[in-house]
């Protein structure tokens, strides 16, 4: 029997898949990740992913490049690459001049990037949704925040991964896929 969290992920994906099918774009969503791929990701990142994220990866291991309304839904390998870039910039000192950056509110810790952050999607330009496993005093473990390479982190934009996935599903009605590209409906 699936948990409530897993059931919510399944419901969101059912809605997302229906939209992709109706658009003739089901090929943009990748097949499931294996348990081995998910375990390797968690080991490489040194974290345990929330149940909702692993349930989602078991359903679809991301999207093709540009196959998601916000750019690309990251696969296990994509998450590892994206987080790796951010962590390298953090540990090499590239963010030292913004280490005291504070987003509005107390949901996020000070700084431009945290080791407890996990990229969920990416637009190819340094922006995307990020799972926050290391929140500030007013935040919640597992909240989803927005990372903009120019203005820094902000949010949260969703209280958890299920909220993120449900919000994506709700937004799909505003888009169409034409020649493999997302087009916002007028």
Steps between C-alpha positions, in 0.01 A plus 500: 500500500640837398546775755305823473810674368560241230131507406514880463805467270317234295193728470712795385686286247173354370381854424835601348513188281145560373600849390819378328302225323238750381781719363663205321805569714525195728848435356626809686465322837767239572449145629537420871827512691613174655537457873875470435509838323311665785725339764811611307365856484432509873844357575675747270314795650534370856128545567179301521240629259143546623252222417316720250816563297597132486141407407514754218837373375360147504220625273711718268874562510462857382422637157687559179683834472230764476230240560360663813311829532787653699776358279608149591380279781829360622580128493718338764805578287374853431446566870850380576653720227300811592561468875865423427542830316339697784698317769826556313427872478415505872806309620742680265405834656315643200210593729709649781391852406132399537533260794299742715223537239164474675180433310185672622356326806659230712420193291852482352845499655731785407714439196477451126501116516483234774643148504151378594342625178405267214418628152168372363476675165721733300456743214858471372583850618568441870139525615262240635299347779701366793407262780612652831611237748682761710246778562528812708328535838165591345515238227404136466726210403396401148363838394558590138670830427590693188863557406576782260867536410468880489276578798573200721276260686144589596187335623379256590291456185349172629482349847635167372569296187137389467400868496759568229380211283134591552572864405671384180197284418269798558709725274499262203163630382672829418735329253497305177780305337562604141782332309643374829512849657284639779285788391299701750135514395364845432 
